[in-house]
Amino acid sequence: MNTIGTKTIETERLILRRYRVEDAEDMFNNWTSDPEVTKFLSWPTHTSVDFTRSLLTKWVSFYEDGKTYNWGITVKGDDHVIGNIAVVEREERTCSYEIGYCLGKAYWGKGFMPEALRAVIDYLFEGESDLMRIYATHDLRNPKSGRVMQKAGMHFDGILRGAKKNMRGIHDTAYYSVLRSDRVTREQYEQLFLDIHPGYFERDYVKRVPDDEVASEQLLRLQEFDPECYVKDFPENVTFGYYNGDFEELTEAVAKVIPHWVPLFSRESRVYCGFVDGRIASFCMIEDFGEHVVDGMTWKIGGPGCVGTLPEYRDRGIGLSMVRNVTEILREELYDYSYIHYTYETQWYGKLGYKTVLRWNGSGFVAE
């Protein structure tokens, strides 16, 4: 992995900078000698400033390799270090970094640590194009550290029992992370849209979409999909599955919902339905949008397309349950993302976790 090394980072209230050997007394006074600060850390409380100075001398020498990420935290207008934030583990195979941090007790509760953590995450992702994941962990007995991660925008991944060891012994460990894919820009989503639908805004039917009729594009990262997010109990006469019946019956059902969708269906289309007494109540195609590269990441994308429910079966949860099942099928087939194209039902899909990433009308993309 390409590295950019430790450079100064400035935030609204803080300056993160390289250490100097003369920072040893501030380190010792603010955190390394405080057993309350080091309680859940992997190294023992320092008993002398000389020990801190010896450690700091090594840290300063490590900057020469250009691969070290280790910052002293200072408050603007005061150059005394009040805490530490650093990359503590590297996983080259998965292009991942683990971040560790600590802060002097006198500075707790001011929001300094989430501010520093957000800044370091930005710095690393912006500086290293091949970095895919940044994560942090904490002892379950130290929930305050978890709140720092949450405030910094990290995603809770789960708990591993007995996964790490600190000065209190082996402990159950909570993991939080940020993926590069969590930080995709609007411009990158626009390019993805155009990759999936080349020449889209040149199509006559798209040009006819009024400016005040704004459609949405929605996306769901399938590793984050929770099948239990929407569960509906149905009577025995309501079933779900792939459609393998008469093609004309299918097109008749589609025509009852949106007639101009009929030409989009073919006998080769992969269609999934909700049925009532064996007849089509809702339908959608399971689409394969292929693989696309987004900021160095390859995404396999599919999605439910031409989703419709016949008027007499609406408002029963059949259509949304059908989409839920299709989303789970895509996850089982190892797609990375499920994509909803051209919808006005953002809240409806939002019940399954889909999030709006773009909006557009006949004139092009619409700014949020």
SEMI-498401 format. One record per atom (N, C-alpha, C, CB): residue in three letters; x, y negated, z negated. Coordinates in steps of 0.02 Angstrom, whole numbers, plus 50000, padded with zeros to 5 digits. Glycine has a CB too. Layout:
! residues N
ALAXYZ
...
END
This chain:
! residues 368
MET500425006050000
MET500005000050000
MET500444993750000
MET499535000049939
ASN500224988850040
ASN500584982550041
ASN500434978749977
ASN500384978350103
THR500934975549948
THR500844971949885
THR501064964749893
THR501244975349828
ILE500744960349855
ILE500914953249859
ILE501234950749795
ILE500284949149875
GLY501254954849743
GLY501584953049681
GLY501184947949640
GLY502264950249696
THR501464946349583
THR501134941849535
THR501264934549553
THR501374943249464
LYS500744931249576
LYS500784924049590
LYS500274920449546
LYS500654922549665
THR500384914049538
THR499944910149494
THR499234909949521
THR500214902949486
ILE498744910949476
ILE498034910649492
ILE497724905249448
ILE497684917549480
GLU497344900849479
GLU497004895549443
GLU496254896549446
GLU497194888649471
THR495914896149389
THR495194896449386
THR494924889849360
THR494954902349341
GLU494284889549345
GLU493994883349321
GLU494324881049256
GLU493244884149309
ARG494474885849211
ARG494754883849145
ARG495434886749131
ARG494284886049091
LEU495664891449171
LEU496264895249155
LEU496794894749209
LEU496094902449144
ILE497404896149188
ILE497954897349235
ILE498274903949215
ILE498484891449234
LEU498284908549262
LEU498624915049252
LEU499294914549286
LEU498194921049281
ARG499814915949250
ARG500494914949276
ARG500954920649256
ARG500784908249253
ARG501544920649286
ARG502054925449266
ARG502294923849195
ARG502654925349316
TYR502504929049161
TYR502794928149095
TYR503494925449100
TYR502794934749057
ARG503694922149047
ARG504384920249035
ARG504594923048968
ARG504474912349037
VAL505234924448958
VAL505464927448896
VAL505284923148836
VAL506224928548898
GLU505274916648846
GLU505104912148791
GLU504374912448770
GLU505284905148809
ASP503964916348805
ASP503264917348785
ASP503194922348727
ASP502854919648844
ALA503744925248706
ALA503714930748657
ALA503364928648592
ALA504414933248641
GLU503514922748566
GLU503204920748502
GLU502454919748509
GLU503524914348477
ASP502234916848566
ASP501514916048576
ASP501174922748582
ASP501374911748639
MET501484927448618
MET501204934148624
MET501124937348556
MET501644938448669
PHE501664936948516
PHE501654940148451
PHE501134936948405
PHE502354939648418
ASN501104930348405
ASN500644926848360
ASN499914927648382
ASN500824919548357
ASN499794928048447
ASN499104928048472
ASN498794934948478
ASN499084924648538
TRP499204940048495
TRP498874946548502
TRP499284952648487
TRP498624947148569
THR499934952848501
THR500284959248493
THR500364961248420
THR500964958848526
SER500324956348374
SER500404957948302
SER499734958848267
SER500794952548268
ASP499184958148303
ASP498524958148272
ASP498204965148279
ASP498064952748304
PRO498124968848225
PRO497844975648230
PRO497124975748253
PRO497884979048163
GLU496764970148246
GLU496074969948271
GLU496064969548347
GLU495704964048240
VAL496564966148376
VAL496604965748449
VAL496844972348478
VAL497074960048470
THR497324975548445
THR497634981648473
THR497264988048454
THR498354982148450
LYS496714987248418
LYS496354992948390
LYS496194998348441
LYS495714990548358
PHE496004996248501
PHE495795001148552
PHE496285001548611
PHE495104999448578
LEU496894998948600
LEU497394999048654
LEU497835005248649
LEU497824992748650
SER498235006248700
SER498645012348704
SER499335011448674
SER498715014648777
TRP499475005548647
TRP500125004348616
TRP500025001648545
TRP500554999448659
PRO500505002848501
PRO500425000948430
PRO500524993448420
PRO500925004748387
THR500244991048365
THR500344984048345
THR501074982748335
THR499954982548281
HIS501314977048362
HIS502024975248354
HIS502154972748283
HIS502224969848406
THR502714974848257
THR502884972948188
THR503394967348184
THR503154978948151
SER503674965448241
SER504164959948241
SER504154956448308
SER504884962448225
VAL504304949948308
VAL504344946248370
VAL504924948648414
VAL504424938748355
ASP505434951548382
ASP506004954248421
ASP505774959948465
ASP506564956548374
PHE505324964148439
PHE505064969648479
PHE504664966948539
PHE504624974348436
THR504254961848525
THR503864958748580
THR504334955748631
THR503394953348552
ARG504874952548608
ARG505344949348654
ARG505704954548697
ARG505864945248615
SER505874960148667
SER506194965548704
SER505734968148759
SER506404971248657
LEU505094969248742
LEU504614971548792
LEU504534966348847
LEU503944973048759
LEU504484960148827
LEU504364954848876
LEU504964954048923
LEU504234948248840
THR505564955148898
THR506154954848941
THR506104960048997
THR506794956048899
LYS505864965948981
LYS505764971149032
LYS505224968949082
LYS505564977849000
TRP504674966349055
TRP504124964249099
TRP504364959049150
TRP503544961449058
VAL504754954249126
VAL504994948949171
VAL505434951849225
VAL505374943649131
SER505844956749208
SER506284959749258
SER505894963649311
SER506794964449224
PHE505304966149293
PHE504904970049341
PHE504634965749398
PHE504334973449305
TYR504594959149388
TYR504334954849441
TYR504764955249504
TYR504294947649417
GLU505394957049496
GLU505844957049553
GLU505654962049607
GLU506544958449530
ASP505274967349589
ASP505104972449639
ASP504544970349686
ASP504924978849604
GLY504194964849670
GLY503654962449712
GLY503034966849710
GLY503894961949782
LYS503024971849667
LYS502454976449662
LYS502084975849596
LYS502684983549672
THR502364972149551
THR502074971449484
THR501524966249483
THR502614969649432
TYR500974967949449
TYR500434963149438
TYR500334962549363
TYR499764965449474
ASN500574957049334
ASN500554956249262
ASN500554948749247
ASN501164959749228
TRP499984946449221
TRP499904939249209
TRP499834937649135
TRP499304936649247
GLY500134932149115
GLY499974929149051
GLY499404924249062
GLY500594925549020
ILE498924924149016
ILE498334919849023
ILE498454913548982
ILE497684923448999
THR498364907749014
THR498424901448979
THR497804897148993
THR499074897549000
VAL497654892648946
VAL497104887848956
VAL497394881648988
VAL496754886148888
LYS497044878949037
LYS497284873049071
LYS497434867449021
LYS496774870549123
GLY498004864349031
GLY498214858948985
GLY498614861448926
GLY497624855248961
ASP498694868148920
ASP499074871048865
ASP499434877248892
ASP498604872848804
ASP500084877048897
ASP500454882348930
ASP500594888348885
ASP501104879648956
HIS500324888548825
HIS500434894248780
HIS500014900148803
HIS500264892348707
VAL500314906148808
VAL499934912048829
VAL499474914248772
VAL500414917748849
ILE498854915948791
ILE498354917948742
ILE498124925148753
ILE497754913248745
GLY498344928148807
GLY498144934948822
GLY498484937648883
GLY497394935348831
ASN498314943748901
ASN498654947348955
ASN498144950749001
ASN499154952548927
ILE498294950849066
ILE497904954849113
ILE498384957549165
ILE497324950549146
ALA498304964049182
ALA498804967249224
ALA498504973249260
ALA499414969249183
VAL498824975249314
VAL498684981749345
VAL499084986849306
VAL498874981849422
VAL498734991649276
VAL499064996449231
VAL499135003449262
VAL498674996949167
GLU498735004849314
GLU498795011249348
GLU498675010149422
GLU498295016449320
ARG499045014049463
ARG498955013849535
ARG498795020949560
ARG499585010949572
GLU498325021449605
GLU498165027849636
GLU498235026849712
GLU497445030449617
GLU498825028449737
GLU498975027249807
GLU498525031249853
GLU499705028849821
ARG498355037349833
ARG497955041649877
ARG497265038749891
ARG497885048549847
THR496975035549840
THR496305032749848
THR496325025149855
THR495865034649789
CYS496925022249859
CYS497015014949866
CYS496635011349810
CYS496765012549936
SER496765013349748
SER496405010649690
SER496895007849638
SER495965016149658
TYR496675002649603
TYR497044999849548
TYR496604999849485
TYR497284992649564
GLU496915001249428
GLU496575000349364
GLU496834994049331
GLU496665006449318
ILE496394989949305
ILE496574983849271
ILE496474984649196
ILE496164977849298
GLY496964982249158
GLY496914982049085
GLY496994974949061
GLY497434986649052
TYR496734973449002
TYR496774966548978
TYR496704966448902
TYR496244962149011
CYS496924961048872
CYS496804959648801
CYS496854952148791
CYS497304963548755
LEU496554949748737
LEU496514942648725
LEU496564941248650
LEU495854939648753
GLY496914935948633
GLY496974933948563
GLY496294932848531
GLY497394927648557
LYS496214935148469
LYS495564934948435
LYS495284927848430
LYS495624937848366
ALA495724922948423
ALA495494916048416
ALA495134913548479
ALA496084911448401
TYR495204917248534
TYR494924915048598
TYR494344919548620
TYR495464915048651
TRP494124924148577
TRP493554928348594
TRP492914924248596
TRP493494934048543
GLY492434926548636
GLY491774923448637
GLY491724917048677
GLY491554922048569
LYS492244915348715
LYS492244909248755
LYS492164910648830
LYS492884905448743
GLY492124916948849
GLY492054918648920
GLY492694918548959
GLY491574914048951
PHE493264918048923
PHE493914917648958
PHE494084924248994
PHE494464915948909
MET493924929948961
MET494144936248990
MET493764938049054
MET494074941748939
PRO493094937349055
PRO492754938549119
PRO492994933849175
PRO492004937849110
GLU493144927649156
GLU493384922849206
GLU494054925049235
GLU493464915849174
ALA494504927449192
ALA495154929849215
ALA495074936149257
ALA495614931149156
LEU494644940749235
LEU494554947049271
LEU494264945849340
LEU494094951749231
ARG493764941549346
ARG493484939949413
ARG494024937149458
ARG492914934949406
ALA494444932849431
ALA494964929649471
ALA495484934749496
ALA495314924249431
VAL495674939449453
VAL496154944549473
VAL495854949249526
VAL496394948549412
ILE495224951049517
ILE494894955249567
ILE494904951849635
ILE494164956849546
ASP494724945349636
ASP494734941649699
ASP495434941449729
ASP494474934549689
TYR495924940049687
TYR496614939449709
TYR496854945949742
TYR497074937649651
LEU496704951549711
LEU496944957949736
LEU496604959949801
LEU496854963349684
PHE495944959249804
PHE495594961049865
PHE495784956549923
PHE494834960849854
GLU495864950149909
GLU496034945449963
GLU496754946249985
GLU495924938349940
GLY497194948549940
GLY497904949049956
GLY498114955749985
GLY498304947749897
GLU497724961049970
GLU497914967749993
GLU497344970750035
GLU498074972349933
SER497444970750100
SER496914972850146
SER496764980350141
SER497114971250217
ASP497234984350115
ASP497114991550110
ASP496864993650041
ASP497754995250126
LEU496774989049995
LEU496504990649929
LEU495754991849935
LEU496654984949878
MET495524997749912
MET494824999649920
MET494424999149855
MET494785006549946
ARG494764999949797
ARG494385000349734
ARG494784997449678
ARG494185007749719
ILE494464993649635
ILE494754991149573
ILE494304993549517
ILE494814983249573
TYR494604996349465
TYR494204998949410
TYR494504997149343
TYR494125006449416
ALA494104997749292
ALA494334996549223
ALA493955001349178
ALA494204988949202
THR494245002749120
THR493945007549074
THR493945004749003
THR494315014249077
HIS493525007848962
HIS493555006048891
HIS493325011848848
HIS493124999748876
ASP493605012148788
ASP493385016748736
ASP492655015248720
ASP493845016248672
LEU492245020348717
LEU491535019248702
LEU491415015748636
LEU491155025748703
ARG491905016148591
ARG491835012848527
ARG491995005348531
ARG492285016148475
ASN492155003048592
ASN492324996048602
ASN491864993048656
ASN493064995248622
PRO491214992548642
PRO490744990248694
PRO490864983148717
PRO490044990948669
LYS491184978948676
LYS491314972048697
LYS491734971848760
LYS491664968248641
SER492194976548768
SER492594976848828
SER492164978348889
SER493154981948821
GLY491664982748879
GLY491204984248933
GLY490804978148955
GLY490734989748913
ARG490624973948908
ARG490244967848925
ARG490674963148966
ARG489984964348862
VAL491324962948953
VAL491774959048996
VAL491734961449068
VAL492504959448969
MET491764967949077
MET491744970849144
MET491084969249179
MET491844978449142
GLN490534969749141
GLN489874968149169
GLN489844960949191
GLN489324969649118
LYS490084956349149
LYS490064949249165
LYS490504947549224
LYS490274945149104
ALA491014951649236
ALA491454950549293
ALA491174953549357
ALA492144953549279
GLY490574956549353
GLY490254959149412
GLY490444966249430
GLY490404954849469
MET490734969949382
MET490924976849396
MET490324981449387
MET491504978949350
HIS490344987049423
HIS489794991949424
HIS489954997549376
HIS489674994649495
PHE489464999249333
PHE489555004849286
PHE489525011449324
PHE489015004649230
ASP490065015249322
ASP490105021549358
ASP489915027649316
ASP490805022549385
GLY490025027249251
GLY489855032849209
GLY490345033849152
GLY489805039149250
ILE490265039449117
ILE490675040949058
ILE491015047749068
ILE490255040948993
LEU491665047949055
LEU492035054249055
LEU492225055848983
LEU492675053849100
ARG492025061648960
ARG492175063548891
ARG492905065348884
ARG491725069448870
GLY493205062848831
GLY493905064448815
GLY494385062848871
GLY493965071548797
ALA494265057548908
ALA494655056148969
ALA495305052448957
ALA494235052249018
LYS495345048648902
LYS495945044548891
LYS496145044848818
LYS495815037148912
LYS496735042148805
LYS496995042048737
LYS497265035148720
LYS497555047448728
ASN497085032748662
ASN497355026448637
ASN497615027548566
ASN496825020748639
MET497735022048529
MET498025022748463
MET497535025948413
MET498225015848437
ARG496905026848432
ARG496425030248389
ARG496305037448410
ARG495765026448387
GLY496685039548461
GLY496635046448484
GLY496275047148550
GLY496275050548432
ILE496145053348569
ILE495785054648631
ILE495065052248624
ILE495805062248649
HIS494815049048676
HIS494155045948670
HIS493735046748733
HIS494215038548652
ASP493085046548723
ASP492625046148780
ASP492695039348812
ASP491875047448758
THR492685039248879
THR492885033248915
THR492355031048965
THR493545034448951
ALA492165024748962
ALA491705021849011
ALA492115018949069
ALA491255016348979
TYR491875020049129
TYR492205017649190
TYR491775012549226
TYR492375023649237
TYR492085007049246
TYR491765001949287
TYR492205000849348
TYR491664995249247
SER491884998849404
SER492294997749464
SER491984992449509
SER492375004249503
VAL492384989949555
VAL492174985849611
VAL492494988849673
VAL492384978249601
LEU492084990049724
LEU492334992649788
LEU492404986849838
LEU491874998149815
ARG492854987649884
ARG492904982649937
ARG492224981849972
ARG493454984549989
SER491864987349979
SER491214987050013
SER490704983049974
SER490954994050025
ASP490824981849909
ASP490374977749869
ASP490454970349887
ASP490504978849795
ARG490984968749923
ARG491164961849935
ARG491124959950008
ARG491864960449909
VAL490734963750046
VAL490664962350117
VAL490364955450127
VAL490234967750152
THR490644951550172
THR490424944650183
THR489824944450230
THR490994940350210
ARG489494938850231
ARG488934937850278
ARG489174938750350
ARG488614930850268
GLU489754935950365
GLU490024936450433
GLU490144943750452
GLU490674932450440
GLN490364947750405
GLN490484954850419
GLN489814958550429
GLN490884958150362
TYR489304956750391
TYR488644959750402
TYR488374957750471
TYR488154957650346
GLU488484951550490
GLU488254949450556
GLU488594953450611
GLU488374941850566
GLN489244954550604
GLN489614958350654
GLN489374965650656
GLN490364958050640
LEU489234968450596
LEU488964975150594
LEU488294975550630
LEU488884977450520
PHE487864970650620
PHE487214970450653
PHE487314970450729
PHE486814964250632
LEU487774966350753
LEU487894965950825
LEU488224972150853
LEU488314959850842
ASP488614975550811
ASP488904981950832
ASP488364987250841
ASP489434984250782
ILE487884987250794
ILE487344992150797
ILE486844990550852
ILE486994992550729
HIS486724983950861
HIS486224981650910
HIS486544976650958
HIS485614978350874
PRO486994978851002
PRO487324974151048
PRO486824970451092
PRO487834977951092
GLY486954963951101
GLY486524959851143
GLY485824958851116
GLY486474962851211
TYR485734959651052
TYR485064959751023
TYR484684953351035
TYR485104961050948
PHE485004947651025
PHE484644941251030
PHE484534939051102
PHE485034935950993
GLU484754943051150
GLU484614941651220
GLU484004945451244
GLU485214943551263
ARG483714949751203
ARG483134953551222
ARG482514949051222
ARG483024959651175
ASP482084949951272
ASP481504945551280
ASP481044945751219
ASP481114947451342
TYR480914951851192
TYR480444952251137
TYR480734949051073
TYR480254959551123
VAL481394948951068
VAL481704945651010
VAL481674938151018
VAL482434947951002
LYS481784935651078
LYS481744928451090
LYS481054925651075
LYS481934926851162
ARG480544929951080
ARG479864927651067
ARG479684927350993
ARG479374932151103
VAL480134929750950
VAL479994929450878
VAL480014922050856
VAL480514933650837
PRO479474919350828
PRO479474912250809
PRO479984910650755
PRO478774910250784
ASP480204904450754
ASP480704902450705
ASP480454903050633
ASP480914895250717
ASP479794902350623
ASP479524902850556
ASP479334910050537
ASP478924898350548
GLU479484914750581
GLU479354921850568
GLU480024925350558
GLU478944925150626
VAL480264925250496
VAL480944927650482
VAL480934934950462
VAL481274923350426
ALA481304939050499
ALA481364946250484
ALA482004947550444
ALA481364950450550
SER482024953250412
SER482584954950369
SER482914961550389
SER482364955350296
GLU483564962050374
GLU483944968250380
GLU484134970350309
GLU484574967350426
GLN484024976750293
GLN484164979050225
GLN484634985050226
GLN483514980750189
LEU485004985850172
LEU485514990950169
LEU485514994150100
LEU486214988050186
LEU485665000550097
LEU485735004150033
LEU486335008550037
LEU485095008250017
ARG486805007549990
ARG487375012049984
ARG487135018549953
ARG487955008749942
LEU487205023949990
LEU486865030149970
LEU487165033349908
LEU486885034950026
GLN487795031949892
GLN488075034449829
GLN487725031449769
GLN488825033149827
GLU487395025749779
GLU487055022349724
GLU486305023849724
GLU487165014849729
PHE486065027749771
PHE485355029149775
PHE485145033849718
PHE485185032249842
ASP484615031849684
ASP484335035749629
ASP483665038649652
ASP484245031549564
PRO483625045149666
PRO482995048049690
PRO482425047349640
PRO483105055349704
GLU482585046149576
GLU482065045449526
GLU481795038249522
GLU482335047449458
CYS482045033849565
CYS481825026849560
CYS481095026049580
CYS482265022449604
TYR480845030749620
TYR480145030549639
TYR479885037749643
TYR480035026749707
VAL479455039549597
VAL479175046249596
VAL478415045649591
VAL479465050449536
LYS478075048749639
LYS477345048349642
LYS477065055449643
LYS477115044349705
ASP476575056749601
ASP476235063249601
ASP475655063149650
ASP475985065049529
PHE475625068249692
PHE475095068649742
PHE474695075149734
PHE475385068249813
PRO474075075149757
PRO473695081449758
PRO473995086349809
PRO472945080149775
GLU473785092449806
GLU474085097749847
GLU473995096549922
GLU473775104349830
ASN473495092649941
ASN473385091550013
ASN473855086350044
ASN472665089450025
VAL474285083250003
VAL474775078450028
VAL475455081850028
VAL474795071949984
THR475765082250087
THR476415085550095
THR476875081250137
THR476335092550126
PHE477515083050136
PHE478015079250174
PHE478475084150211
PHE478435074650127
GLY478725082050269
GLY479195086250305
GLY479305083750376
GLY478945093350307
TYR479745087250411
TYR479895085550481
TYR479275086850524
TYR480505089450507
TYR479195082750575
TYR478635083750621
TYR478845088350678
TYR478375076950649
ASN478485093750687
ASN478625098350743
ASN477975100250779
ASN478985104650717
GLY477485095750775
GLY476835097050807
GLY476805094250877
GLY476285094250765
ASP476195093150900
ASP476065090750967
ASP476305083450975
ASP475315091250983
PHE476685082151028
PHE476975075451038
PHE476425070251049
PHE477455075551097
GLU475905071951085
GLU475365067251098
GLU475015065251033
GLU474865070051147
GLU474945070050987
GLU474645068450922
GLU475075063350885
GLU474555074850880
LEU475735064150890
LEU476185059450857
LEU476115052450888
LEU476915061750864
THR476125052050954
THR476085045450986
THR475405042150973
THR476205045951061
GLU474885046050967
GLU474235043250949
GLU474255040150880
GLU473685048650953
ALA474595043450833
ALA474655040650766
ALA475065034250766
ALA474975045850718
VAL475615034250804
VAL476035028250808
VAL475635022450838
VAL476665029650851
ALA475245023850890
ALA474855018650923
ALA474345015450876
ALA474485021450984
LYS474105019150827
LYS473625016350779
LYS473955011350731
LYS473305021950739
VAL474625011750726
VAL474985007150681
VAL475265001350720
VAL475545010950643
ILE475725002650766
ILE476014997450809
ILE476085000350879
ILE476714994850781
PRO475644998650925
PRO475635001750991
PRO476295001151029
PRO475104998651033
HIS476644995451023
HIS477254994751063
HIS477844998951037
HIS477454987451066
TRP477745002550982
TRP478255007250959
TRP478235013850999
TRP478165008750885
VAL477685015251031
VAL477595021851062
VAL478175023651109
VAL476945022051101
PRO478415019051153
PRO478965020851198
PRO479625022351162
PRO479085015351247
LEU479675020351099
LEU480305021551061
LEU480355028851039
LEU480335016951000
PHE479795032451039
PHE479795039451018
PHE479865043851080
PHE479155041150979
SER480255049151072
SER480305054151126
SER480225061051095
SER480995053551163
ARG480185066051137
ARG480115072851112
ARG480735075151074
ARG479965077651169
GLU481295071651086
GLU481925073351051
GLU482015069450987
GLU482525072151097
SER481575064650973
SER481645060550913
SER481595064950851
SER481105055050911
ARG481995063250802
ARG481975066650737
ARG481475062950693
ARG482685066950703
VAL480885065950683
VAL480335062350650
VAL480155065850585
VAL479725061950697
TYR480065061850534
TYR479865064350468
TYR479195061050451
TYR480405062750413
CYS478755064850419
CYS478075062450407
CYS477825063950337
CYS477595065350458
GLY477325060250317
GLY476895062050262
GLY476235064550292
GLY476775056050213
PHE475965069850265
PHE475365072950293
PHE474805073150241
PHE475515080050320
VAL474195072350263
VAL473605073450221
VAL473185078750256
VAL473195066750208
ASP473085084250223
ASP472725089950252
ASP473025091950319
ASP471985088150262
GLY473695091450322
GLY474055093650382
GLY474065088650439
GLY473765099850406
ARG473745082950431
ARG473745077850484
ARG474195072050464
ARG473015075350497
ILE474475068750514
ILE474955063350502
ILE474625057650464
ILE475245060750568
ALA474925055850407
ALA474705050050369
ALA475215044450374
ALA474595051850295
SER475855046250376
SER476405041350385
SER476945044650426
SER476675038950315
PHE477375040650455
PHE477885043350500
PHE478495038750502
PHE477605044350571
CYS479055041350519
CYS479645037350535
CYS480145041650572
CYS479965034450471
MET480575038550610
MET481135041950641
MET481725041850592
MET481325038650708
ILE482125047050593
ILE482765046950557
ILE483295045250608
ILE482905053850520
GLU483555039150603
GLU484015036650654
GLU484745037450632
GLU483865029250669
ASP485165038550682
ASP485885038950671
ASP486195032950707
ASP486185045650697
PHE486455028250669
PHE486765022250698
PHE487515023150710
PHE486645016350652
GLY487775029050693
GLY488485030450707
GLY488945027950653
GLY488675027550773
GLU489595028050668
GLU490105025650622
GLU490345018750643
GLU490705030650619
HIS490435014450593
HIS490635007550606
HIS491175005550556
HIS490035002650603
VAL491655001750578
VAL492204999550535
VAL492044992550508
VAL492884999550573
VAL492024991950442
VAL491874985550409
VAL492454984050362
VAL491194985850370
ASP492844978950378
ASP493404976950336
ASP493864982850319
ASP493154973650271
GLY494014986850369
GLY494474992450360
GLY494144998850334
GLY495004990550313
MET493494998650319
MET493135004450292
MET492695007250348
MET492715002550230
THR492685013850354
THR492255017050403
THR491605019150369
THR492605023150436
TRP491055016550393
TRP490405018050366
TRP490005022250415
TRP490025011550350
LYS489745027850392
LYS489265031850431
LYS488575029450411
LYS489355039550418
ILE488195026950460
ILE487575023450446
ILE486995026850481
ILE487615016150467
GLY486465028050444
GLY485835030550471
GLY485265026650439
GLY485755038150458
GLY484665028550453
GLY484115025050421
GLY483435027150447
GLY484195017750429
PRO482915025850408
PRO482235026850432
PRO482035021350479
PRO481735027250372
GLY481805023150539
GLY481605018150588
GLY480875019050608
GLY482045018550650
CYS480565013450630
CYS479855013650650
CYS479435016850595
CYS479765017450717
VAL479475014050536
VAL479115016650478
VAL478395014150479
VAL479465014750411
GLY477925018650478
GLY477225016550479
GLY476775021250441
GLY476995015950550
THR476235018450415
THR475715022350382
THR475045020650413
THR475705020950304
LEU474655025650430
LEU474005024450460
LEU473555020550411
LEU473665031050480
PRO473145015950437
PRO472755011550393
PRO472365015050339
PRO472285007450433
GLU472065020750355
GLU471645024150306
GLU472035027350249
GLU471225029250340
TYR472695027750256
TYR473105030950204
TYR473575026150167
TYR473525036550235
ARG473475019650179
ARG473915014850147
ARG473745013850073
ARG473875008150183
ASP474245010950038
ASP474165009349967
ASP474075015549923
ASP473585004649957
ARG474335021249945
ARG474315027349904
ARG475005029749885
ARG473945032849942
GLY475525026249909
GLY476205028349895
GLY476475033549943
GLY476245030949826
ILE476085035349993
ILE476315040650040
ILE476895038150082
ILE475735042850085
GLY476835032150109
GLY477355029450153
GLY478015028450116
GLY477135022950183
LEU477985025650056
LEU478595024450019
LEU478915030949996
LEU478455019849958
SER478495035849978
SER478775042349960
SER479115045650020
SER478215046949934
MET478835044750079
MET479145047350139
MET479835044150150
MET478705046050201
VAL479875037450142
VAL480525034050151
VAL481015036250097
VAL480425026350149
ARG480775037250036
ARG481195039749983
ARG481495046450003
ARG480805040449917
ASN481085051050030
ASN481335057550050
ASN481845057150106
ASN480755061950072
VAL481725052750154
VAL482195051850209
VAL482855049050183
VAL481905047150263
THR482815044450136
THR483435041550107
THR483835047050073
THR483265035950057
GLU483495051450038
GLU483845056950005
GLU484145061750057
GLU483375060749958
ILE483805063050112
ILE484065067250165
ILE484715064350193
ILE483545068150222
LEU484715057850204
LEU485315054550231
LEU485905055150182
LEU485175047050244
ARG485755054550118
ARG486295055350069
ARG486555062550070
ARG486035053649998
GLU486105067450074
GLU486325074450076
GLU486725076050139
GLU485715079050071
GLU486595072350192
GLU486955073350255
GLU487595069250258
GLU486515071650314
LEU487785066250201
LEU488425062750192
LEU488475056350233
LEU488995067250211
TYR487905053150245
TYR487925046250270
TYR488165041750213
TYR487235043950298
ASP488495036350231
ASP488725031550180
ASP488185026450163
ASP489365028050203
TYR487815024250214
TYR487315019050204
TYR486675020850242
TYR487585012150228
SER486115018750213
SER485475018950247
SER485275011850265
SER484935022450204
TYR485065010850327
TYR484955004150355
TYR484225003450375
TYR485415002850416
ILE483894998150351
ILE483214996450372
ILE483254990550419
ILE482764994850310
HIS483034991550481
HIS483084986350533
HIS482394983150545
HIS483354989350598
TYR482404976450549
TYR481824972550572
TYR481224973850526
TYR481644974250645
THR481234971250466
THR480684972350420
THR480464965850388
THR480884977350365
TYR479824965650370
TYR479554960250330
TYR479354962750261
TYR478944957050366
GLU479504968950247
GLU479284972250184
GLU479874973250136
GLU478944978950199
THR480224967850123
THR480834968450083
THR480704970850012
THR481204961950081
GLN480164968449982
GLN480014970549913
GLN479814977849911
GLN479454966249883
TRP479484980149962
TRP479274987149967
TRP479884991749968
TRP478834988350030
TYR480354990450014
TYR480964994450017
TYR481404993249956
TYR481354992750081
GLY481344987249927
GLY481744985749867
GLY481594990349809
GLY481614978649846
LYS481004993349808
LYS480834998149755
LYS481295004249757
LYS480105000349760
LEU481595005649815
LEU482055011249822
LEU482785009149816
LEU481945014649890
GLY482905002649807
GLY483585000249799
GLY483874996849860
GLY484025005849781
TYR483484996349914
TYR483734992849973
TYR483804985349959
TYR483264994050034
LYS484344982449986
LYS484474975349974
LYS484534971750041
LYS485114974349932
THR484264965750043
THR484294961750104
THR485004959050115
THR483794955850101
VAL485274960350174
VAL485954957950189
VAL485954952550243
VAL486394963850210
LEU485424952350284
LEU485374947250337
LEU484644945650348
LEU485704949750402
ARG484524939450374
ARG483864937450397
ARG483934934150465
ARG483514932650345
TRP483424934750507
TRP483484931950574
TRP482794930350603
TRP483844936850621
ASN482794926050654
ASN482194924850694
ASN482394924850768
ASN481844917950674
GLY481964922450812
GLY482114922750883
GLY482704918550905
GLY481524920750922
SER482904913950861
SER483474909550878
SER484134912250854
SER483364902650849
GLY484124917550813
GLY484744920350787
GLY484714921350712
GLY485324915950804
PHE485304921950681
PHE485334923150609
PHE485104916850571
PHE486054925050587
VAL484764918050515
VAL484504912650474
VAL484904912350409
VAL483754913550459
ALA485164906450393
ALA485554905650331
ALA485104906450271
ALA485904898650330
GLU485394909250217
GLU485014910150155
GLU484884903350124
GLU485384914750105
END
